[in-house]
Amino acid sequence: MNHKRFSEFGLSDEVLKALFDMGFEEPTPIQKIAVGPALKGRDLIGLAQTGTGKTAAFGIPIVEKGRRSKGKFPYAVVLAPTRELAVQVAQELNRIGRNKGVISVPIYGGQSIERQIKSLQKGVDAVVGTPGRVIDHIQRGTLNLGGISIVVLDEADEMLNMGFIDDIERILKETPKERQTMLFSATMPEEIVRIARKYMRDPERVFVDPKKLVVTKITQVFYEVREEDKIKALTRLLDVEDPSLTLVFCHTKREVDEVSGKLQQMGYSAGAIHGDFTQSFRDEMMEKFRKGETDILVATDVAARGLDIPDVSHVINYSIPQNPDGYIHRIGRTGRAGKSGIAITFVTPREYRQLRLIEKSAKTTIRKAKLPTKDEVKRAREKELMEDVEGVIAGNGHDFYVSLAEALLSRHEPKDVVAAALSLAAGGSDPEDIEESLGTGIPSGAGMVRLFLTLGKKDKIRVGDLVKSISAEANIPGRKIGKITLFDAFSFVEVPAHLADRVISALNDVVMHGRKIRVQPAEPVKKKKK
C-alpha cells in the first residue's frame, strides 16, 4: 500500500514524535512503498539512491520492531560501504529511536577499536558498520550476531565496487537464517542480484518509477567545452550561479589537485579530498565543507563515497563519469532531503557518445545549456563587489582608510578614485573567452582536415543544421563529421581528408538560413609561443 502520511503506517507515538521533531512531513516515494512491507517482516529489495530517504525507509521498521533478543546482543545490523555513511546511518537511527530508547552505534576502521568494544559491551540494539570492521569484531568475539533478526545491506552496489562482497556473505552466514533482510542499492549489478537470490526469502521489490530514479528535483544540464576551457567554464558558472556549496568531481587525484589549486589561486574558497590525503585531513576538510567554511570541494569518486551534506546545491562533473552508475551516485549528492539541486556535466566533443549512453542507461534526460556570457559574468562580479563594499561600509570596516581616501580625493575626481579602487579589488581582469566547441563525438587528429564556413551563430545556425546539410549535400554519413566549432560570423568543421573536396564542392553557394555559404580549407592552427 502506498501511504501518504506517516500516521497511516500505524507507527507508535514515540516514533511519530521523533519523525516530527526531525522535520519529516510526509514519506518520500521510497518510504511510501517500503516501510509498510518492512514493518510486516518482509524481505525487501529497494532500488534507491542516497538522498531519497532510504535510511528512514529501513530505520523506521528497525526502531519499531526493537526487541533485544539476548541480553546485550544487538537485534539489527546495517552494513554500509564507508565510515561516513555508517556514522550518518547510526545518527539517523538514534534520532528515530530516541523516544523508544533504541541505541545504535557505528563501527568502522580508523576509529579506536577499544572504544567500539566498550560501546558494544554496554549493550546496543543496532550496529551500523563497514564490513571489514564488523568481521574484525566477530573474530575478536566482541560482536555476536546470534540474536540478529534484521539485516540491512545499504548501498549494496557501492560495497560491491569496493570489494566487500565476500565479507558481506561471511557476515550473512553469521546471522540466523530466519532473519529479515533488506537490501538497498542505486543500481542492480548481477552480483548483487545473486546475493539477493541466495540469502533472501521471497523478497518484495520496491522500485520508485525509473523516471524518478534520478531525483526529479535535480536539474541536469551539460556544457560542451574543450578540455583547455574547462576551468574558465567552471569559474563562469561559479560566478554567475553563486551556489551555496559545490561538489566538483574529477577522475584522478592529479586533476583534483590541479583544479583545486587553480581555484584557490583565483581567489575561490576551494578544498580537495582524495585517497592520498590522510583520513584526519579528509575528515577536517569534510567538516569545513559541511559548515560552509569552504564553498567548493573538489574530489575523486572514491573520496566522496558516503558523502551526505544537505546543503550541496551544485554537483559539477568536471570530468564525465566513466559509467552510468557513477553518474547516478555523483548527482545524488545534491537535491538532498527534498531540496532542489543542479547537476552539471562538462563534455568534450569526443565524449558526446558517452553522455548519450549515460542518459539511456540512467533513464534520464540531460539538457544542453549555454555557458554564461562574458557580460553576465561581469554583471555578477560587479554585483558581488558592490555587496562587499556596502558590507564594509555598514560594518564601519573602512575607517582606517578615510584619511587616505581624502588625500586621493583632493588630487583626483571622486569617480576616478572609486573606479580605480574597484578595479584593484576586482583584480582588474575581464572574463576570458571560451570557444564554443561542439561536436558529434568523432575525435580530432590524423586523417581529418578543418574547413572554414562563412556562416556563424549570428545566422542562427546550430550544429545539428550543419551536420544535416553536410550529410545531405555531400552524401556522407553524419558520423564521419568531426568537431564543429561555431563563432559569431563563421564556423570550422572537421571532415575526413579524403572527403574534404567533396564537401567543399557540394556546400559552396548552398543557401542556408537565407545566406549563401562559402567553404574553403582553413588556415593551419598557429602554435602559441612559449
N, C-alpha and C positions, 0 to 999 in steps of 0.2 A: 504493500500500500504506500502511496506517495503522500506522506503527511506534510501539511503546510505550516504547522506550528509545533514547537517542542512539546507543548502540553498534550498534543494528540498521541504521543508515543506512550503515554501512561507512566511518565517518569516520576520519581519521588520528589517531594517538595524540596529536599536538600539539593538535589541535582538541578532542578529548575531554578532555584535561587542562585546557585553557583553560575549557571549559564547566563542568567540575567545580570549578575554582578560583573561577568566577563564582557558584557556588551553584546551578547548574541541576541539578535532579534527574531530571526526565523532561520530554519535549517537551509543549508546550501544544497544544491542539486544532489551531490553525492550523499549528504546526510539524510535527505528525504527518502532515498531508496535503500540505504544501508543500515541505518540504526534499527529499524523495525525487525528485519530478519536476524540481525546480530543479537538483539535482546531475546529472541526466541531460541538462541543457541545454534543457529545455522552456521555452517562454514561459509565463508564469503570470499569471492574474488572480485576486487574492486579496481576498475580501471580509472585511476585518478592521479593527477599530478600534484606536486606541492602547491599550496595556495588555494586549494579547492575546499578546504575544511575537512580533509580526510582524518586528521588526528582526532578531532571530536567524534567523527563517524565511528571509530573503534574505541575511543576513550570513554564515551558515554556508556556503552554496554559494559566495558571493563569495570567502571565505578559502580554501576547499578547492580552488577552481579557479584559485588565484592564480598567474598566469604573466605577467610583464611582457612585453608584445608587442614594443615598440620602444624599447629603452633606458630612458629616464626617463619615458616616457609612461605614463599610467595605463591599466589594462585594465578598470576598473569606474567608473561614475559613478552616484551616487544623487542624485536631485532631491527636495528637501524644501521645504515651504511657508515655514518660518520659520528664523531663525538659531538659536533654541533647539533645535529639532528637529535641525537639521544638526549642531550640536555634539554632541548626545546620540547620534545615529546613528554619527558618526565615533568617538566614545569607545567605543561598544559594538563596532564593527568592530575597533578596535585591541585591545580585550580578547580578542575571539575569535581574532584573528590574531597575538597576541603571540609565541607559540611557533613560528610559521612565518615570522616576520619580515615579515608583510604590514602595510604602513603606509597609514593613511587620514588625510586631512586635511579639515577643514571649510573652506569658503569662503563668505562671506556679506557682505552690506553692513553697514557700521557698524564693520568692523574694517579696520585699515591694509592697503591692497591691496599695499603693498610687502612686508609681512611674508608675505602669502599667496604673492606671486611668488617669494620666496626659498624657501619650502617646496616649491613646485611645481618649481623649478629643481633642487632636491636629488634629486628623483625620488620619486614616490609611486605606490602601487598602486591606491588608490581615492580618488576625490574625492567628497565629500558637500557639495552646495551648494544655495543658493537659486537659482532660475532666472535672476534678474536679474544676479547676480554671476558666474554661470557664463558667461553671454553676454558680460559685460564682459571676462573673461579671454580668451575666444575672440577677441574683436575686437582685443585688445592683442597677441595672438599668444603669450600666456603659458600657454595651455592648449590642447593638441592632443588631439582626441578620435578621431584616426585609428586608434588602436590599441585602441579600446574593444570589448570582447567581451561585457560585461554592462551593461545599463541598468536602473535601478530607479526607478520613479515612486512615491514614498512619500506617503501621504495625498493621493492624486490629487484627490479632491473638494475638499479644502481649497485646493489650488493653483488649481483652477478658480474657487472662490469669491473668491480674491484676485486674479483677473485674469491668471494666468500661462499660460493655455492656449496663446497664440501663441508665448510664449517656449519652452514645452515642445516644440512642434512644430519650432521653429527648431533647438533643440539636438538633437532626434532626427535631423534631416536631416544633422547634422554627424558622426554616428556611422555605422560600416559597416552595410550592410543585413543582413549575416549575423549580427549580434549576437543575444544572448539578452536578451529584455525581460521584466521583471516589474513588474506594476502592483498596488499595494495601496491599498485605499480602504474607508472605513467605509460609504459609500453608492455607488450607481452611477447618477449622472445621465446623461442622454442624451449629453452632450458627451464624457464620459469613455468611454462605450461606442463613440462614433465614433472617438476616438483609438485605442482598442484594435483596432478593425477595420482601421484604416488602417496602423498601424505594428507590429502583432504578427502572428506566424506561427502559426496554428492553436493559440492559447493554451489551456492546460489551466486550467479554472476550479476553484479550490479555495475552497469555501464551508463555513464552520462552520455547523452546524444553525442556521437563523434564530432558533430559540428561545434559542440561546446567543450570538446576535449581541450583545445587551446582556449583559455579563459576568454569569454566573449567581451569582457571589459578591457581587454588588451588591444590597443590599436596597433596593427602590424604594417610596417612600411619598409621599403628598401630603396636605396640610392645606388645608382651605378656610377662608380668613380674609379679612376685609375689608382693603382697601388700607391703611387707617389703623392696623390692628392688626399689620401685618407685622413691624415692628421689635420689638414686645413678644413676638410668637410666636418670632422669631429668638433673642432673649435667653433665653427659656424653654428652648428646645432646647439652646442652648449651655451653660446652667447644669446641666441635668439629664443630658444625654448626655456632657458633658465630653469632646468629641472631641480627638484629638491635633492634627491640622491640618485646618482647614476652609476650603474654597474656596466663596465666595459669588458667584453670577453675577447681574449686573444688566443691564438693556437699555442704559442710557445712561451717559455719563460723569458727568452731573449726579447721577444716582441712586447711582452708585458713591461719589461724594464725600459725599453725604448719609448713606448707610448707614455708611460707614467712620467719618465724623465723629461720628455718634451713638454708635456702638460705643465709640469712643475716649473720648468724654465720660462714658460709663457705666463706664469702667474696664477695658474689654476690650483685649487686645493685638491690634489690628487695623491692617492696612495696605491700600493701594489701588494698583491699576495700571490705566491706560487710555491711550488714544492721545495725550493732551495732555501726559503726562509724558515727560521726556527718556529716551532709551534707557539712559543710565547710571543714572538713578534707578530705572528698571524692573528693570535687572539687579541693582542693590543690594537692592531690595525682594524680588526673587525669591530672592536668596541668603539673606536674613534668614528668609524663609518656609521655605526648604529646610532651614535649620539649626534651625528651631523657635524662633528668637528672636521671631518674630511668629506667633501662633497662627492668626489669621484673615486671609485675603487676599480682598478684595472686588475684583472685576474685571469688565470687559466681555468678550464673547466674543473679540473681535479681540485684545485684550491677552494673553489666556490661551492663544492658539493655540500648539501645540507644547509646552505645559507637561507635564513628566513628573517628578513628585515621588512616590516610592513610599509615603510616609507620610501622604498625604492620606486621612483616614478618612471625611470627610463632604463631599459636594458639595451645596450648597443653592441651588436655583433661586429666588432671591428674586423674580425676575420670570420667568414661564413662558417657555420658549424659543419663538421665533416660528415654528419649523418642526421636524418630527421629526428631521431630520439634526442640527440644533443640539442637540437633547436627547441624541442618541447621543454626540456629541462631548463635551458637557459632562460627562455622568455617567461617561464613560470616564476621567475624571481621578482617579477613586477606584477601589478594588479592583485596584490595580496589583500586578504581579509575584506573582500568586496570593493576595494578601491579600484579606480581606473589606472591603467598603466600604458606605456608606449614601448613597443619593441621595434628597434631599428636595425637593419642589416645592411652593411656595405657589401656591394657586389662588384667585382671587376668583370669586364666583358667575358673573359674566359670562364667565369663561374656562373654564368647565367643559367646553364642547364642544371647545375647543382641546386640552384634556387627553386627551379620548377619541380625538381624531384622532391625537395623538402615540402613544397606546397602540396603535392599529390599525396605523399606518404603521411603527412601530418593532418591531412584533410582540412586544410585552411587556405585562406587567400591572403597573400602578402601584396599590398598595394604599392605601386610605384609612385614615388613622390619626387618633387623637385627640391633641391637644396635651397636654403635661404639665399637671397641675393646679397651682393655687397652692400647695397643701400639698407637692406633690412638689418644686417649685422651692425652697420654704423649707427642706425637708429637705436638698436638695442643697447649698444655700448654707451651711446650718449645718454640714454635714459638711466642706465646704471650709474654713470658718472654723476649725473645730476642728483640722483638719490643719495649717493655717497657724500657729495658736497653739502647738501641740505642736512644730512645727518650730522656732519661735523659742526655745522652752524648751530643746529638745535642743541647739541651737546656741549657747546662752548669749547670745542677742542681746537679752535683756531686762534685763541687769544695770544699765544706765543708769537704768532706771525703778524699781528696787527701793525707793529712799527715798521716791519719790512714792507708790508703792503702800502703803507702811507708813503714810504720812500719811493717805491716804484710808481705810485700814482702821481707823485709830484713831477715825474720825468716822462711819463707816457700816458696815453689815452686809457681810460678805465677798461674799455672793451678789449684793447690790445693786451693789457696785463692779464685779464681774466682768461682770454683765449690762449695766451702763452702758457699760463699755469695749467689749464685743462689739457693742453697738448702734452705737457710733461707728464701729467698724471695718467693720461691715456696711453703713453708710450709713443705717441706721435706717428703711428703707422696705420695705414689703411688695411682692410681685409685683403688677403691675397686672392688672385684669380684662380679659379678652378675650371679646368677644361671639362665641359660636359661630355663625357665619353660613354657611348652606348654601343652595345654590340650584340651579335647573335650567338656568341659563345665560341666562335672559331678563333683559336689563338693566332696572334701575330707571329711573324717570323719568316723563315725561309720559304720560298715559293709564293709569297704574297707580295703584291705591289699596291701602292697607295695612289688613288685617283682624286683629283680636285674637281669639285662640282660647284657651279655658280648658283647655289641655292642654299639658304640657311634658315635659322629659326625665325627670322623676321617674316619669312614667307609662309609661316605656319606649317612648316614641313615637320614630319615626325619620322622616326627611324623606321617604323612599320611601312610608311609610304615609300621610302627609298628602297627597302627590301623588296616590296611588291613590284615596283616599277622596274628595278634592275632584273629581277627574276623573269618578269613578263616580257620586257622589251628585248633582253639579251638571251632569253630562253635558257637560263641556267638555274639550278636548284637554289632556293634561298639559303640552305645550309652551307653552301660554298662561299657565301658572302661573309667577310670577316668584320673587323671593327669598323663602326661608323661613328664619326666624331662631328657633332654639329656646332657651328659657330653662328654668329648673327647673320652674316652675309654669305657664307659659303660652308661647304662640308667636305670632309675627307671620307673616302670609302676604300676599304681594303678588299681586293679580289685576287684569286689565283693568277699568277703571272701569265699563264698560257691562255687565260680568258680575258685579259685586260683589253686587247684590241677589239674583241667582240663587244665588250661593254661600252667602250668609247664610241664606236661607230653606231651602236644601237641607241644610245642615250642622247647623243648630240642633237640639239634642236627639238627634242621631245618637249612638249608643253606639260608642265606640272604646276598646279595651283596658279594657272593663268600666266606662267612665265616660261619662256624657252630656256632650257638649261644648256650649258656648255660643259664638256667633260674633257680633261686632259691629265696626263701623268703629273703627279705632284712633285714639287721640288724635294730633293733629299732633306731629311731632318738634320738640322745643324747641331753639332755636338757642343755642349756648354764648355766654355774654357774653365780649366781648373785653376 
